[in-house]
Amino acid sequence: MSDTNYHNNSNNNNHPIPPSPSAPMYQEDYATTASIGSPSHGAFSPPSSHHNPQPPPHHHQQSSDKVIGAAAIAGGVAGLALAGPVIGIVSAVGAGALATQNNKAGDVARASGDVVLAAGQRAKKLDQKHHVVDKTKKAAGGLFQKAKQFENKHHLGEKTGKGLTKGLQFVASKIKPKDGGTR
């Protein structure tokens, strides 16, 4: 297109001719303003100066990795709760991958990651204040010792094992073919 056509059209309603569809618009600006760890979660916001774009304040790799990891945890827990361990693993991978996308699904995945991170920080503060982990370890250790003492006194595991073995042998004898032929 000639400069004359551009200038003539640019004065018409003060709108320049837009670039062709194959030319990326705001590509440089979009890449620097979209951030996985930013509060806007990658939503496009044009910079104040086109010539000197500034990344958002929370634009660093460690934050992004934390949000992606937390999104994977959220997806894995949801998948595990809804459909079992295999779907939980698939959901974790999928949610982590979605968290890197700049679309609505990515926004949801990153938001779930933010929730997991906030819950983790809250749990850490509660543990520091109330020593929940230490108390749980002590209680579990005491429970294990009592169970071990009970087993030593009553031999419940040994008796259960013998009963289970006899039961399985009985079932196997009933299932086994009666004739002397091969299976």
C-alpha positions in Angstrom: 0.0 0.0 0.0 1.4 3.4 -0.9 2.0 6.2 1.7 -0.5 8.4 -0.1 -3.3 5.9 0.4 -2.3 5.4 4.1 -2.3 9.2 4.8 -5.6 9.8 2.9 -7.3 7.0 4.8 -5.7 7.9 8.1 -7.3 11.3 8.1 -10.7 9.8 7.5 -12.3 9.7 11.0 -8.8 9.8 12.4 -8.3 6.0 12.1 -5.3 4.6 10.4 -5.6 1.5 8.2 -5.2 -1.5 10.4 -2.4 -3.9 9.6 -3.2 -7.0 7.5 -4.6 -10.0 9.5 -1.3 -11.9 9.2 0.6 -9.1 11.0 0.5 -9.6 14.8 -1.0 -6.7 16.8 0.6 -5.8 20.1 2.6 -9.0 20.0 5.6 -7.5 21.9 3.3 -5.7 24.4 1.2 -8.8 25.0 4.1 -11.1 25.6 5.5 -8.7 28.3 2.2 -7.9 30.0 0.8 -11.4 30.2 2.1 -13.1 33.3 1.0 -16.4 34.8 1.8 -15.2 38.3 0.3 -11.7 38.0 -2.9 -10.7 39.7 -4.6 -10.4 36.4 -3.5 -13.9 35.5 -2.4 -13.1 31.9 -5.3 -10.8 31.0 -4.3 -8.3 28.3 -3.7 -4.8 29.6 -1.9 -2.4 27.2 1.1 -0.7 28.7 1.1 3.0 29.3 4.0 3.5 26.8 4.1 1.6 23.6 7.9 2.1 23.3 8.9 1.1 26.8 6.7 -1.8 28.0 7.1 -2.7 31.7 6.4 -6.2 33.0 3.9 -6.5 35.8 5.4 -6.4 39.4 4.9 -10.1 40.0 6.6 -11.2 36.8 9.1 -13.9 37.8 9.6 -17.6 37.1 9.4 -18.8 40.7 5.9 -17.4 41.2 4.8 -18.9 37.9 6.1 -22.3 38.8 4.4 -22.2 42.2 1.0 -21.3 40.7 1.4 -24.0 38.0 2.3 -26.6 40.6 -0.5 -25.5 42.9 -2.9 -25.7 40.0 -1.7 -29.2 39.3 -2.3 -30.2 42.9 -5.8 -28.8 42.8 -6.5 -30.7 39.6 -5.1 -33.9 40.9 -7.0 -33.7 44.2 -10.3 -33.0 42.3 -9.7 -35.8 39.8 -8.7 -38.2 42.6 -11.9 -37.4 44.6 -14.2 -37.6 41.6 -12.8 -40.6 39.7 -9.9 -42.2 41.3 -6.1 -42.2 41.1 -5.6 -42.6 37.4 -7.9 -39.7 36.6 -6.3 -37.8 39.5 -2.9 -38.0 37.8 -4.3 -37.0 34.4 -6.2 -34.1 36.0 -3.0 -32.9 37.7 -1.1 -32.9 34.4 -4.0 -31.2 32.6 -4.5 -28.5 35.2 -0.8 -27.8 35.3 -0.7 -27.5 31.5 -3.9 -25.3 31.5 -2.3 -22.9 34.0 0.2 -21.9 31.3 -2.5 -21.0 28.8 -3.8 -17.4 28.3 -7.5 -18.2 28.1 -10.5 -18.7 30.4 -9.5 -22.2 31.3 -6.0 -21.0 32.2 -7.5 -18.3 34.3 -9.5 -21.0 36.2 -6.5 -23.2 36.6 -4.4 -20.4 37.9 -7.1 -19.3 40.3 -7.3 -22.8 41.7 -3.5 -22.7 42.1 -3.8 -19.4 44.0 -6.4 -21.0 46.3 -4.1 -24.0 47.0 -1.2 -21.6 47.7 -3.3 -19.5 50.0 -4.5 -22.6 51.8 -1.0 -23.9 52.2 0.2 -20.5 53.7 -2.8 -20.5 56.1 -2.1 -24.1 57.1 1.6 -23.2 57.7 0.6 -20.3 60.0 -1.8 -22.5 61.9 0.8 -25.1 62.4 3.3 -22.6 63.6 0.8 -21.3 66.1 -0.8 -24.6 67.3 2.0 -27.2 66.4 -0.6 -29.4 64.7 2.0 -31.5 62.8 4.0 -32.2 66.0 0.8 -33.2 67.9 -0.3 -35.4 65.1 3.0 -37.2 64.9 3.0 -37.8 68.7 -0.6 -39.1 68.6 0.1 -41.4 65.6 3.3 -42.7 67.4 1.3 -43.4 70.5 -1.5 -45.1 68.5 1.1 -47.3 66.7 2.7 -48.3 70.0 -0.7 -49.3 71.5 -1.6 -51.3 68.4 1.8 -53.1 68.6 1.2 -54.0 72.3 -2.3 -55.2 71.5 -0.9 -57.4 68.7 1.8 -58.8 70.9 -0.8 -59.7 73.6 -3.6 -61.1 71.4 -1.8 -62.2 68.2 -4.7 -60.8 66.2 -2.7 -60.5 62.9 -1.5 -64.1 63.1 -5.0 -65.4 63.8 -6.5 -63.3 61.0 -3.8 -64.5 58.6 -4.5 -68.2 59.4 -8.3 -67.7 59.1 -7.8 -65.9 55.7 -5.5 -68.6 54.5 -8.0 -71.4 55.4 -10.8 -69.4 53.8 -8.9 -69.0 50.5 -7.9 -72.7 50.5 -11.6 -73.7 50.9 -12.7 -71.4 48.1 -9.8 -72.8 45.9 -10.9 -76.4 46.6 -14.5 -75.6 45.6 -13.5 -73.9 42.4 -11.0 -76.6 41.4 -12.3 -78.9 38.7 -13.5 -82.3 40.1 -12.2 -84.4 37.2 -8.6 -85.3 37.0 -8.2 -83.5 33.6 -6.3 -80.3 33.0 -7.8 -76.9 33.2 
